[in-house]
Amino acid sequence: MADSSKIPTSRIRRTATIGSLAAGQAIRQAGTVAGNVVRSKEGREAALERRNLEAAEQIVAALGTMKGAAMKVGQVLSFLDAGLVPPEHRDEFQRKLARLRDAAPAVTFSEMRRVIEHELGEKLAEAFAEFDEQPIAAASIGQVYRAQLHDGRDVAVKVQYPGVAAAVRADLQNLGMILRIAKRIAPGLDPKTVGEEIRHRIEEELDYELEAQNQRTLARIYRGHPFIAVPSVVTELSRERVLVSEFVEGIGFEELKGYPQAQRDRVGEILFRFYFGCMYRHRQFSGDPHPGNSMLLADGRVAFFDFGLFKRMPAGAVELEMEIARAVIEGDKDKIMALGTEVGFFPDPDKFDPDRVLEHFRAATSWYTVDAEVALTPDYATQVLIDMSDPRSEYFGQLRHESAPPDHIFGRRMEVLTLAVISQLYARGNFHRIVREWYYGDPPETELGAAEAAFYKEGRARA
């Protein structure tokens, strides 16, 4: 019997898995469309829910055979079900996807040791004074170990699974097929544009030296920050498949869910300020907001990890993002149409109703474009994602005609995943007042905002 835990690197094997999923989805969709001719509205919704549930089960099964790029989809869906699954099945779906997210290839430490020693060009004992062979964390393409350097520093050592690069590249060759499946669920998706962006970002994610560069940049930006911490990189021991950085420990996300409301609200604001602030203030940001990529430290700061999926944006693209957001806030539908048409978001403006476009943009962004305190929940996040891209959205008619540019797509991915993470904390806050600091230059209205403003003021003085 074949070992299903091994990383399948053959494109033929992986194509067969994804191809069978695509075929099953196509047949089910055709059946749903044909049946909808004679169904009532309630019947059509029930049929869609059944098809989505079947698709979700197939996706879990197919992704479970893979440990490459497709695993990233499982990671995302494990904490944001994307509105795919009927509420009565959601808990079971979440459990299955959580197992998928946490699953790691059956790779022995001797195999991982060979990766480390090959990359460093020396024996493990020469590079580290101590090295715990039991991993402290597992990711989609690697594992993390705790070790100690000869100078006494405790470090985290991230090591890429042997063979995973080939598996990921096989997935990327099949990406068009995967995205065609996604398009059946979200017809507004442009598979070619999204595919190109994903290929670029995930190819970069395979190179830990690039990740080390991203992490060094953010560690420098946030050095001395009052509530954000990014561990420093041990550059001399970091390579293409090995990343060594400062070891930090604290409270993980699952435990934070049980904290009192005020503390969850504070962490929610920090998450928002980090992910959104990186984009709007520094024009570079992590594209992978995820519950496992942050933890609360004993001193009250939140530490952030995993900068493989990273995006740098030109100043003009970020300013355009803010211009559109300001137009949404101000209800300026003509400006939204003009800006969107200019960048290709509305390839045929005559197919769009400006009033409906404004409503659609507001539905997707109201949690931070409306001046009110909001209580975020997983159901709230799911509804936002449905409004952004799902066939059940009331804006579905115009979604089919939109064509988002790559920078916008990546920004929206960061945005909706940040919402999903914060929603898992059931955090509350007036996020609109925070974004006004970036969009309009307004003074901060929260304690954290005042502390951050002082940090940047001091930083400019030192520069």
C-alpha positions in Angstrom: 0.0 0.0 0.0 1.3 3.5 -0.9 2.3 5.8 2.0 -0.3 8.6 1.8 1.8 10.8 4.1 4.6 11.2 1.6 4.8 14.4 -0.4 3.6 13.6 -4.0 5.8 15.5 -6.4 4.8 14.0 -9.7 2.7 16.4 -11.7 0.8 13.4 -13.3 -0.2 12.1 -9.9 -1.2 15.5 -8.6 -3.0 16.4 -11.8 -5.0 13.2 -11.5 -6.1 14.2 -8.0 -7.1 17.7 -8.9 -8.5 16.6 -12.3 -10.9 14.2 -10.6 -12.0 17.0 -8.3 -12.6 19.3 -11.2 -14.6 16.8 -13.2 -16.8 16.0 -10.2 -17.4 19.7 -9.6 -18.3 20.3 -13.3 -20.9 17.4 -13.3 -22.4 18.6 -10.0 -22.6 22.2 -11.2 -24.3 21.2 -14.4 -26.8 19.2 -12.5 -27.5 22.1 -10.1 -28.0 24.5 -13.0 -30.3 22.2 -14.9 -32.3 21.5 -11.8 -32.6 25.2 -10.9 -34.9 25.7 -13.9 -37.8 24.0 -12.1 -36.8 24.8 -8.4 -38.2 27.4 -6.2 -35.8 30.1 -4.7 -35.5 28.0 -1.5 -34.9 24.9 -3.5 -32.1 26.6 -5.5 -30.4 27.8 -2.3 -30.6 24.3 -0.8 -29.2 22.7 -4.0 -26.3 25.2 -4.0 -25.6 24.4 -0.3 -25.6 20.7 -1.0 -23.2 21.1 -4.0 -20.9 23.3 -1.9 -20.9 20.8 0.9 -20.0 18.0 -1.6 -17.3 20.3 -3.1 -15.9 21.0 0.4 -15.7 17.3 1.2 -13.8 16.7 -2.1 -11.5 19.7 -1.5 -10.6 18.4 1.9 -9.9 14.9 0.5 -7.9 16.2 -2.5 -5.8 18.7 -0.5 -5.2 16.1 2.1 -3.0 14.2 -0.4 -0.9 17.3 -1.0 1.7 19.2 1.0 2.6 21.9 -1.5 0.9 25.1 -2.8 -2.6 23.5 -2.5 -2.0 23.2 1.2 -2.1 27.0 1.5 -5.7 26.8 0.5 -6.4 24.4 3.3 -4.7 26.7 5.7 -6.8 29.6 4.7 -10.1 27.7 4.7 -9.4 26.1 8.1 -10.3 29.4 9.9 -12.5 31.0 7.2 -15.0 28.6 5.7 -15.7 31.2 3.0 -19.4 30.7 3.2 -19.1 27.4 1.3 -20.8 25.2 3.9 -24.3 25.3 5.4 -24.3 26.4 9.0 -25.4 22.9 10.3 -22.2 21.3 8.8 -19.8 24.1 9.5 -18.3 22.8 12.8 -17.5 19.4 11.2 -16.0 21.1 8.2 -13.9 23.3 10.4 -12.6 20.2 12.3 -11.6 18.5 9.1 -9.8 21.5 7.7 -8.1 22.1 11.0 -6.7 18.6 10.8 -5.6 19.3 7.3 -3.9 22.5 8.3 -2.1 20.9 11.2 -1.1 17.8 9.3 2.6 17.5 8.4 4.4 15.1 6.1 5.9 12.0 7.8 9.5 13.2 7.6 12.1 11.9 10.1 14.5 14.2 11.9 17.4 12.5 10.2 15.9 13.7 6.8 15.4 17.2 8.2 19.0 17.2 9.7 20.4 16.4 6.2 18.6 19.5 4.9 20.0 21.7 7.6 23.6 20.4 7.3 23.5 20.6 3.5 22.3 24.2 3.6 24.7 25.3 6.3 27.7 23.3 5.0 28.5 22.0 8.5 27.4 19.5 11.1 24.5 20.4 13.3 26.8 20.4 16.4 29.1 22.9 14.8 26.3 25.4 14.1 24.3 24.9 17.3 25.2 24.2 20.9 21.8 22.5 21.5 19.1 21.4 19.1 15.8 19.9 20.2 14.8 17.2 17.6 11.1 17.5 18.4 9.5 20.3 16.2 7.7 23.0 18.1 5.5 24.0 15.1 4.6 22.7 11.6 3.8 24.7 8.6 2.6 23.9 5.1 6.2 23.7 3.7 8.4 23.2 6.7 8.8 22.6 10.5 10.2 24.8 13.2 12.6 23.6 15.9 14.0 25.2 19.0 17.8 25.4 19.4 20.6 27.3 21.1 23.6 29.0 19.6 27.1 28.7 21.0 26.8 32.3 22.3 23.8 31.3 24.4 21.0 32.8 22.3 17.8 30.8 22.0 16.7 30.6 18.4 13.9 29.2 16.2 15.1 27.1 13.2 12.6 26.9 10.3 13.5 24.0 8.0 11.9 23.2 4.6 10.6 19.7 4.1 12.8 17.8 1.6 11.0 17.5 -1.7 8.4 20.1 -0.9 9.7 22.6 -3.5 9.1 20.1 -6.3 5.6 19.4 -4.9 4.8 23.1 -4.8 6.0 23.6 -8.3 3.9 20.7 -9.5 0.9 22.4 -7.8 1.7 25.6 -9.6 1.7 23.8 -12.9 -1.8 22.7 -12.0 -2.9 26.1 -10.7 -5.1 26.9 -13.7 -7.2 23.8 -13.0 -7.5 24.6 -9.3 -8.6 28.2 -10.1 -11.2 27.0 -12.6 -12.7 25.0 -9.7 -12.6 28.2 -7.6 -14.2 30.2 -10.4 -17.3 28.0 -10.2 -17.7 29.1 -6.6 -16.6 32.7 -7.2 -17.4 33.5 -10.9 -15.9 37.0 -10.5 -12.5 35.5 -10.2 -10.0 36.1 -13.0 -8.0 32.8 -13.1 -5.2 34.2 -15.3 -4.5 37.3 -13.2 -4.9 35.6 -9.9 -2.8 32.7 -11.1 0.1 34.9 -12.1 0.1 36.7 -8.8 -0.1 33.4 -6.8 2.8 31.9 -8.8 5.0 34.9 -8.1 4.3 35.0 -4.4 4.5 31.2 -3.8 7.7 30.9 -5.8 9.2 33.5 -3.5 7.8 31.7 -0.4 10.0 28.7 -1.3 13.1 30.8 -0.8 13.8 31.3 2.9 16.5 33.8 2.1 13.8 36.1 0.6 11.7 35.5 3.7 14.7 36.4 5.9 15.0 39.7 4.0 11.3 40.4 4.5 11.6 39.6 8.2 14.7 41.7 8.6 13.0 44.7 7.0 10.0 44.5 9.4 12.1 43.7 12.4 14.0 47.0 11.7 10.8 49.0 11.1 9.2 47.7 14.4 12.3 47.7 16.6 11.3 49.3 19.8 7.6 49.5 18.9 5.3 49.7 21.9 3.1 46.7 21.0 4.4 45.0 17.9 7.4 42.7 17.8 9.1 41.0 14.9 11.9 38.5 15.8 15.3 39.4 14.5 17.0 37.1 11.9 20.3 35.3 12.5 21.5 36.1 9.0 24.7 34.1 9.1 22.7 30.8 9.6 19.9 31.5 7.2 19.8 29.9 3.7 17.4 29.1 1.0 15.8 26.2 3.0 16.8 27.2 6.5 15.7 30.3 8.4 17.1 31.0 11.9 15.6 33.8 14.0 15.3 35.0 17.6 13.2 32.6 19.7 10.1 34.1 21.4 7.4 32.4 23.4 4.0 33.5 24.5 0.2 32.9 24.4 -1.0 31.2 21.3 -4.2 32.2 19.4 -6.4 29.3 20.6 -5.8 30.3 24.2 -6.4 34.0 23.4 -9.9 33.1 22.3 -10.7 32.5 26.0 -9.4 35.8 27.3 -11.7 38.6 28.6 -13.3 40.8 26.0 -11.1 43.9 26.7 -7.9 41.9 26.1 -9.3 40.3 22.9 -10.3 43.8 21.7 -6.8 45.0 22.4 -5.2 42.1 20.5 -7.7 42.6 17.6 -6.6 46.3 17.3 -3.0 45.3 17.3 -3.6 42.7 14.5 -5.4 45.4 12.5 -2.7 48.0 13.0 0.0 45.6 12.0 -1.5 44.1 8.8 -3.3 47.2 7.5 -0.6 49.6 8.9 2.2 47.7 7.1 0.4 48.2 3.8 -0.8 51.8 4.2 2.2 53.2 6.1 5.1 51.1 4.8 3.8 49.8 1.4 4.8 46.2 2.2 2.9 43.6 4.2 2.5 39.9 5.0 0.0 38.4 2.6 -0.7 35.5 5.0 -2.6 36.7 8.1 -3.2 33.5 10.0 -4.0 32.5 13.7 -0.7 30.6 13.9 1.4 33.6 12.7 1.2 35.7 15.9 1.3 35.3 19.7 0.9 37.5 22.8 4.1 38.0 24.7 4.4 38.4 28.5 5.1 42.2 28.1 1.8 42.8 26.2 3.3 43.0 22.8 2.2 40.8 20.0 4.9 39.0 18.0 4.4 38.2 14.3 6.0 35.5 12.2 6.1 33.9 8.8 6.9 36.5 6.1 7.3 34.1 3.1 4.1 35.2 1.4 5.0 38.9 1.3 4.0 41.8 -1.0 5.7 45.1 -1.8 3.6 47.7 -3.5 4.6 50.9 -5.4 3.6 54.1 -3.7 1.0 54.9 -6.5 -0.8 51.6 -6.0 -1.1 52.2 -2.2 -2.4 55.8 -2.8 -4.9 54.4 -5.3 -6.1 51.9 -2.6 -6.6 54.9 -0.2 -8.3 57.0 -2.9 -10.9 54.3 -3.5 -11.4 53.8 0.2 -11.9 57.5 0.8 -14.4 57.6 -2.1 -16.3 54.7 -0.5 -16.3 56.5 2.9 -17.6 59.7 1.3 -20.1 58.0 -1.0 -18.5 59.3 -4.1 -19.7 56.7 -6.6 -18.5 58.7 -9.7 -14.9 58.8 -8.3 -15.1 55.0 -7.6 -16.2 54.4 -11.2 -13.5 56.7 -12.6 -10.6 55.2 -10.6 -11.8 51.7 -11.1 -12.1 52.2 -14.9 -8.7 53.8 -15.0 -6.9 50.7 -13.5 -9.1 48.1 -15.3 -11.3 47.1 -12.5 -14.3 47.9 -14.6 -13.3 46.7 -18.1 -16.7 47.7 -19.5 -18.1 50.6 -17.3 -21.5 50.5 -19.1 -22.2 47.1 -17.5 -22.0 48.6 -14.0 -24.6 50.5 -12.0 -22.6 53.1 -10.0 -25.2 52.9 -7.2 -24.9 49.2 -7.0 -21.1 49.4 -7.2 -21.0 51.7 -4.2 -23.4 49.4 -2.2 -21.2 46.5 -3.1 -18.0 48.2 -2.0 -19.6 49.3 1.2 -20.9 45.8 2.0 -17.4 44.4 1.6 -15.6 47.2 3.7 -18.2 48.6 6.1 -16.4 47.1 9.1 -13.8 49.7 8.7 -15.3 52.4 6.3 -18.3 53.1 8.5 -17.8 55.2 11.6 -19.2 52.8 14.2 -18.1 50.2 16.7 -18.5 46.8 15.3 -18.5 43.4 17.0 -16.7 41.0 14.6 -17.7 37.3 14.5 -16.9 34.4 12.2 -20.4 34.8 10.7 -19.7 38.4 10.0 -16.5 37.6 8.2 -18.2 34.9 6.2 -20.9 37.3 5.0 -18.3 39.9 4.0 -16.6 37.2 1.9 -19.9 36.2 0.3 -20.5 39.9 -0.5 -17.1 40.1 -2.1 -17.1 37.1 -4.4 -19.8 34.4 -3.8 -22.7 33.5 -6.2 -25.1 34.0 -3.3 -24.2 37.6 -3.0 -26.9 40.0 -4.1 -24.1 41.8 -6.1 -23.4 38.6 -8.1 -24.6 40.1 -11.4 -21.9 42.7 -11.5 -19.2 40.5 -9.8 -19.1 38.5 -13.1 -17.9 41.6 -15.0 -15.2 42.8 -12.5 -11.5 42.3 -13.2 -9.3 43.3 -10.3 -5.6 44.1 -10.9 -3.0 41.9 -9.1 -2.0 44.5 -6.4 -5.7 45.0 -5.5 -6.3 41.2 -5.3 -3.4 40.7 -3.0 -4.5 43.7 -0.8 -8.0 42.3 -0.6 -6.6 38.9 0.4 -4.7 40.5 3.2 -7.8 42.5 4.2 -10.3 39.6 4.3 -7.9 37.2 6.1 -7.1 39.9 8.7 -10.9 40.3 9.2 -11.2 36.5 9.6 -8.4 36.3 12.2 -9.8 39.2 14.3 -13.3 37.7 14.0 -12.1 34.5 15.5 -11.4 36.6 18.7 -14.9 38.0 18.6 -13.2 41.4 19.0 -14.9 44.8 19.0 -13.7 48.2 17.9 -14.2 51.2 15.8 -11.8 50.3 13.0 -12.9 53.2 10.9 -11.3 55.6 13.4 -8.0 53.7 13.0 -7.9 53.8 9.2 -8.6 57.5 9.3 -5.1 57.9 10.7 -3.8 56.6 7.3 -6.4 57.8 4.9 -6.9 61.4 6.3 -4.0 61.9 8.7 -6.4 62.2 11.6 -5.0 62.1 15.2 -5.3 58.7 16.9 -8.3 58.2 19.2 -7.2 55.0 21.0 -4.5 54.4 23.6 -2.6 52.1 21.2 -2.9 54.7 18.5 -1.3 57.4 20.7 1.5 55.1 21.7 2.1 54.2 18.0 2.1 57.9 16.9 4.7 58.7 19.6 6.8 55.8 18.3 6.8 57.1 14.7 7.4 60.7 15.8 10.5 59.6 17.7 11.6 57.5 14.8 11.4 60.4 12.4 13.4 62.5 15.0 16.1 59.9 15.1 16.3 59.7 11.3 
